[in-house]
């Protein structure tokens, strides 16, 4: 399985929604083995600057940007499916 890197800001309402959806989906057997590295952008600035994105939430799968910006359930599913 491929690794997901998830960039977020703790105070971002879009990130809170994405995190809720991500947790719900990761609880499903199909996605339960997927590894997600969570990167809080304001706390890990040097690491976050190595990636090319502007909006959070932002998801990379094995270093390839899959989604950037506000995300709904279908967007999160697309990210998880990319990691399988």
C-alpha distances in whole Angstrom, upper triangle without the diagonal:
4,7,9,13,16,19,22,26,27,30,28,29,26,24,25,24,21,20,22,20,17,18,19,16,14,16,16,14,12,10,11,8,7,8,11,13,17,19,23,24,28,27,25,27,26,23,23,25,23,21,23,23,26,26,24,21,19,15,13,10,10,13,14,16,15,18,21,24,25,22,23,21,20,19,16,15,14,12,10,10,9,6,5
4,7,10,13,16,19,23,25,28,26,27,24,21,23,23,19,19,21,19,16,17,19,16,14,17,17,16,14,12,13,10,7,8,9,11,14,17,20,21,25,24,22,23,23,19,19,21,19,17,19,20,23,22,21,19,16,12,10,6,6,10,11,13,12,15,18,21,22,20,21,20,19,17,15,14,13,11,9,10,8,5,6
4,7,10,13,16,20,21,24,23,24,22,19,21,21,17,16,19,18,14,16,18,16,13,17,17,17,15,12,13,10,7,6,6,7,11,13,17,18,21,21,18,20,20,16,16,19,17,15,17,18,21,20,18,16,14,10,8,6,5,8,10,12,12,14,16,19,21,19,20,19,19,17,14,15,14,10,10,12,10,6,9
4,6,10,13,16,18,21,19,21,18,15,17,17,14,13,16,15,11,13,16,14,12,16,16,17,15,12,13,12,8,6,5,6,8,11,14,15,19,18,16,18,18,15,14,17,15,13,15,15,18,17,14,12,10,7,6,5,6,8,9,10,10,11,13,16,17,15,17,16,16,14,11,12,12,8,8,11,9,7,10
4,7,10,13,15,18,17,19,16,13,16,17,13,13,16,15,12,14,17,16,14,18,19,20,19,15,16,15,11,9,6,5,6,7,11,12,15,15,13,14,15,11,10,13,12,10,13,12,15,14,12,10,8,6,5,6,8,8,9,9,10,11,12,14,16,15,17,17,18,15,12,15,14,10,11,14,12,10,14
4,7,10,12,15,13,15,13,10,12,13,10,9,13,13,10,12,15,14,13,17,19,20,19,15,16,16,12,10,7,6,5,6,8,10,13,14,12,14,15,12,10,13,13,11,13,11,13,12,9,7,6,5,7,9,11,11,12,10,10,10,10,11,13,12,15,15,16,13,11,14,14,10,11,15,13,12,16
4,7,10,12,11,13,12,9,12,13,11,10,14,15,13,15,18,17,17,20,22,24,23,19,20,20,16,14,10,8,6,5,6,6,10,11,10,10,13,10,8,11,12,10,11,9,10,9,6,6,5,6,8,12,14,12,13,11,12,10,9,10,12,13,16,17,18,15,13,16,16,13,15,18,17,16,19
4,6,9,7,10,9,6,9,11,9,9,12,14,12,14,17,17,17,20,22,25,24,20,21,21,18,16,12,11,8,6,5,6,9,10,10,11,14,13,10,13,15,13,14,11,11,9,5,5,7,9,12,15,17,16,16,14,14,12,10,10,11,12,15,16,18,15,14,17,18,15,17,20,19,19,22
4,5,5,9,9,7,9,12,11,11,14,16,15,16,19,20,20,22,25,27,27,23,24,24,21,19,15,14,10,8,5,6,7,9,10,11,14,14,11,14,16,15,16,13,12,10,7,8,10,13,15,19,21,19,20,17,18,15,13,12,12,14,17,19,21,18,17,20,21,18,20,23,23,22,26
4,6,8,10,7,7,11,11,10,13,15,15,15,18,20,20,21,24,27,27,24,23,24,22,20,16,15,11,10,7,9,8,10,12,13,17,16,14,17,20,18,20,17,16,13,10,10,13,15,18,21,23,22,23,20,21,18,16,14,14,15,18,19,22,20,18,21,23,20,21,25,25,24,27
4,6,9,8,8,11,12,12,14,16,17,18,20,22,22,24,27,30,30,26,26,28,25,23,20,18,14,13,10,11,10,12,15,15,19,19,17,19,22,20,21,18,16,13,11,11,15,17,20,24,26,25,25,22,22,19,17,14,14,16,18,20,23,21,19,23,24,22,24,27,27,26,29
4,5,5,6,9,10,11,13,14,15,17,19,20,21,23,25,28,28,25,25,26,24,22,19,18,14,13,11,11,11,14,16,16,19,19,16,18,21,19,19,16,14,10,8,8,12,15,18,21,24,23,23,19,19,16,13,11,10,12,15,17,20,17,17,20,21,19,21,24,24,24,27
4,5,5,6,9,10,11,13,14,15,17,19,20,22,24,27,27,24,25,26,24,23,20,19,16,16,14,14,15,17,19,20,23,22,19,22,24,22,21,18,16,12,10,10,13,16,20,22,26,25,24,21,20,16,14,11,9,11,12,15,18,16,16,19,20,19,21,24,24,25,27
4,5,5,6,9,10,11,12,14,16,17,18,20,22,25,24,22,23,24,22,21,18,18,15,15,14,14,16,18,19,19,22,21,18,20,22,19,19,15,14,10,8,7,10,13,17,19,23,22,21,18,16,13,11,8,5,7,9,12,14,12,12,16,17,16,18,21,21,22,24
4,5,5,6,8,10,10,12,14,15,16,18,20,23,23,19,20,22,19,18,14,14,11,11,10,11,13,15,16,17,20,18,15,18,20,17,18,14,14,10,7,5,9,11,15,17,20,20,19,16,15,12,11,9,7,8,11,12,15,13,12,15,16,15,16,19,19,19,22
4,5,5,6,9,10,11,12,14,15,17,19,23,22,19,20,22,20,19,15,16,12,13,12,14,15,16,18,19,22,21,18,21,23,21,21,18,17,14,10,9,12,14,18,20,23,23,22,20,18,15,14,12,10,10,11,13,16,14,13,16,18,16,17,21,21,21,24
4,5,5,6,9,10,11,12,14,16,18,21,21,18,19,21,19,19,16,17,14,16,15,16,18,20,21,22,25,23,20,23,25,22,22,19,18,14,11,9,13,14,18,20,23,23,22,19,17,14,14,11,9,8,8,9,13,12,11,14,16,15,16,19,20,20,22
4,5,5,6,9,10,10,12,14,16,19,18,15,17,19,16,16,13,14,12,13,13,15,17,19,19,20,23,21,18,21,22,19,19,16,16,13,10,7,10,10,14,16,19,19,18,16,14,11,11,10,8,6,7,8,11,9,7,11,13,11,12,15,16,17,19
4,5,5,6,9,10,10,12,15,18,18,14,15,17,14,14,11,12,10,12,12,14,17,17,18,20,22,20,18,21,22,20,21,18,18,15,11,9,11,11,15,16,19,20,20,17,16,14,14,13,11,10,11,11,13,12,9,12,15,13,13,16,17,17,19
4,5,5,6,9,10,11,13,17,17,15,15,17,16,16,14,15,13,16,15,18,20,20,21,23,26,24,22,25,26,23,24,21,21,18,14,12,14,15,18,19,22,23,23,20,18,16,16,15,13,11,10,10,13,13,10,13,16,14,14,17,19,18,20
4,5,5,6,9,10,11,15,15,12,13,16,14,15,13,16,14,17,17,19,22,23,23,25,27,24,22,25,26,23,24,21,21,18,15,12,14,13,16,17,21,22,21,19,16,14,15,14,12,9,8,6,10,10,7,9,12,12,11,14,16,16,17
4,5,5,6,9,10,13,13,10,11,13,11,12,10,12,11,14,15,18,20,21,21,23,25,22,20,23,23,21,22,20,20,17,14,11,12,11,14,14,17,19,18,17,14,13,14,14,13,10,10,8,11,10,6,8,11,10,9,12,14,13,15
4,5,5,6,9,12,13,10,10,12,11,12,10,13,12,15,16,19,21,21,22,24,26,23,22,25,26,23,25,23,23,20,17,14,15,14,17,17,20,21,21,20,18,17,18,18,16,14,13,11,14,14,10,11,15,13,11,15,17,15,16
4,6,5,7,11,12,10,10,13,13,14,13,16,16,19,20,22,25,25,25,27,30,27,25,29,29,26,27,25,26,22,19,16,18,16,19,19,22,24,23,22,19,18,19,19,17,14,12,10,13,13,10,11,14,14,12,15,17,16,17
4,5,5,9,9,7,8,11,10,13,12,15,15,19,20,23,26,26,25,27,29,26,25,28,28,25,26,24,25,22,19,16,17,15,17,16,19,21,21,19,17,16,18,18,17,13,12,9,11,11,8,8,11,11,8,11,14,13,13
4,5,8,8,5,5,8,7,9,9,13,14,17,19,22,25,24,24,26,28,24,23,27,26,24,25,24,25,23,19,17,17,15,16,15,18,20,20,19,17,17,19,20,19,16,15,12,14,14,10,10,13,11,8,11,14,12,12
4,6,8,7,6,9,10,12,13,16,16,20,22,25,27,27,26,29,31,28,27,30,30,28,29,27,29,26,23,20,20,18,20,19,21,24,24,23,21,21,23,23,21,18,17,14,16,17,13,13,16,15,12,14,17,15,15
4,6,6,6,9,11,13,14,18,19,23,24,27,30,29,29,31,33,30,29,32,31,29,30,28,30,27,24,21,21,19,20,19,21,24,24,23,21,21,23,24,22,19,17,13,15,16,13,11,15,14,11,13,16,14,13
4,6,5,8,10,13,15,19,20,24,26,29,32,31,31,33,34,31,30,33,32,30,31,30,32,30,27,24,24,21,21,19,21,24,24,24,22,23,25,26,25,22,20,17,17,19,15,13,16,16,12,13,16,14,12
4,6,8,9,13,15,18,20,23,26,28,31,31,30,32,33,30,29,32,30,28,29,28,30,28,25,22,22,19,19,17,19,22,22,22,19,20,23,25,24,20,19,15,15,16,13,11,13,13,9,9,13,11,9
4,6,6,9,11,15,16,20,22,25,28,27,26,28,29,26,25,28,27,25,26,25,27,25,22,19,18,15,16,14,16,19,19,19,17,17,20,22,21,18,17,14,14,14,11,9,12,11,7,8,11,9,8
4,6,8,10,14,16,19,22,25,28,27,26,28,29,26,25,29,28,26,28,27,28,26,23,20,20,17,18,16,17,20,21,21,19,20,22,24,23,20,19,16,17,17,14,13,15,14,10,12,14,11,11
4,6,10,13,15,19,22,24,28,26,25,28,28,25,24,28,26,25,27,26,28,27,24,21,20,17,17,14,15,19,20,20,19,20,23,25,24,21,21,19,19,19,15,14,16,14,10,12,13,10,9
4,6,10,13,16,19,21,25,24,22,24,25,21,21,24,23,21,23,22,25,23,20,18,17,13,13,11,12,15,16,17,15,17,19,21,21,19,19,17,17,16,13,12,13,11,8,10,10,7,8
4,7,10,13,16,19,22,20,19,21,22,18,18,21,20,19,21,21,23,22,19,17,15,12,12,10,11,14,15,16,15,17,19,21,21,19,20,18,19,17,14,14,15,12,10,12,12,9,10
4,6,9,13,15,18,17,16,18,19,16,15,18,18,16,18,18,20,18,15,13,12,10,10,9,11,12,14,14,14,14,16,17,18,16,18,16,17,15,12,13,14,11,10,13,12,10,12
4,6,10,12,15,14,12,15,15,12,12,16,15,14,17,16,18,17,14,13,12,10,10,10,11,12,14,14,15,15,16,17,19,17,19,19,20,17,15,16,17,13,13,16,15,12,15
4,7,9,12,11,10,13,14,12,11,15,15,14,16,15,16,15,12,10,10,10,11,12,14,14,15,14,15,14,14,15,16,16,18,18,20,17,14,17,17,14,14,18,17,15,18
4,6,9,8,7,9,11,8,7,11,12,11,14,13,14,13,11,10,10,10,11,13,14,14,15,14,16,15,14,15,16,17,19,20,22,19,16,19,19,16,17,20,19,17,21
4,6,6,6,8,11,10,8,12,14,13,15,14,14,13,10,10,11,12,14,17,18,17,18,17,18,16,15,15,16,17,20,21,23,20,18,21,22,18,19,23,22,21,24
4,6,5,5,9,8,6,9,11,11,13,11,11,11,9,10,10,12,14,17,18,16,18,16,17,16,14,14,16,17,20,22,24,20,19,22,22,19,21,24,23,22,25
4,6,6,9,10,9,11,14,14,15,14,13,13,11,13,14,16,18,21,22,20,21,19,21,19,17,16,18,20,23,25,27,24,22,26,26,23,24,28,26,25,29
4,6,9,9,9,12,14,15,17,16,16,16,14,15,16,17,18,21,22,20,22,21,22,21,19,19,21,22,25,26,28,25,23,27,27,23,25,28,27,25,29
4,6,6,6,9,11,12,15,14,15,15,14,15,14,15,16,18,19,17,19,18,20,20,18,19,21,22,25,26,28,24,23,26,25,22,23,26,25,23,27
4,5,5,6,9,10,13,13,13,14,13,15,14,16,16,19,19,17,19,18,20,19,17,18,20,22,26,27,28,25,24,27,26,23,25,28,26,25,28
4,6,5,7,10,12,14,15,16,16,17,16,17,17,19,19,16,19,18,21,21,19,20,23,24,28,29,30,27,25,28,27,24,26,28,26,25,28
4,5,6,8,11,12,14,16,15,15,14,14,13,16,15,13,15,15,18,18,17,19,22,22,26,27,27,24,23,25,24,21,22,25,23,21,25
4,5,6,9,9,10,12,11,12,11,12,12,15,15,12,14,13,16,15,14,15,18,19,23,24,25,21,20,23,22,19,21,23,21,20,24
4,5,7,9,10,12,13,15,13,14,14,17,17,13,15,14,17,17,15,17,20,21,25,27,27,23,23,26,24,21,23,26,23,23,26
4,7,9,12,14,15,16,13,14,12,15,14,11,13,12,16,17,15,18,21,22,26,27,27,23,23,25,23,20,22,24,21,21,24
4,6,9,11,12,13,10,11,9,12,12,8,10,9,12,13,12,14,18,19,22,24,23,20,19,22,20,17,19,21,18,18,22
4,7,10,12,13,10,11,10,13,14,10,10,8,12,12,10,13,17,18,21,23,23,19,19,22,20,17,20,22,19,19,23
4,6,8,10,7,9,10,14,15,12,11,8,11,10,7,9,13,15,18,21,20,16,17,20,18,16,19,21,18,19,23
4,7,9,8,12,13,17,18,16,15,11,13,11,8,8,12,14,18,21,21,17,18,21,20,18,21,23,21,22,26
4,6,7,10,13,16,19,16,15,12,13,10,6,5,8,11,15,18,18,15,15,19,18,16,19,21,20,21,24
3,5,8,11,15,18,16,15,12,12,9,6,5,7,9,13,15,16,13,13,17,16,14,17,20,19,19,23
4,7,10,13,16,15,15,11,11,8,6,5,6,7,11,13,14,11,10,14,14,12,14,17,16,17,20
4,7,10,13,12,11,8,8,6,4,6,9,9,12,14,14,11,10,14,13,10,13,15,14,14,18
4,7,10,9,8,6,6,5,6,9,11,10,13,13,13,10,9,11,10,7,10,12,11,11,14
4,6,5,5,4,5,7,9,12,14,13,16,16,16,12,11,13,11,8,10,12,10,9,13
4,5,5,6,7,9,12,15,17,15,17,17,16,13,12,13,11,7,9,10,7,6,10
4,6,9,10,13,15,18,21,19,21,21,20,17,16,16,14,11,12,13,9,8,11
4,7,9,12,13,17,20,19,21,22,21,17,16,18,15,12,14,15,12,11,14
4,6,9,11,15,18,17,19,20,18,15,15,16,13,11,13,14,10,11,14
4,6,8,11,14,14,16,17,16,12,13,14,12,9,12,14,11,12,15
4,7,11,13,11,13,14,12,9,10,11,8,6,10,11,8,10,13
4,7,9,8,11,12,11,7,8,11,9,7,11,12,11,13,16
4,7,8,11,14,13,9,11,14,12,11,14,16,14,16,19
4,6,10,13,13,10,11,15,14,13,16,18,17,19,22
4,7,10,11,9,10,14,14,13,16,18,18,19,22
4,7,8,6,7,10,10,10,13,15,15,17,19
4,6,5,7,9,10,11,13,14,16,17,19
4,5,5,6,9,10,11,12,14,16,17
4,5,5,6,9,10,10,12,14,15
4,5,5,6,9,10,11,13,15
4,5,5,6,9,10,11,13
4,5,5,6,8,10,11
4,6,5,6,9,10
4,6,5,7,9
4,5,5,7
4,5,5
4,6
4
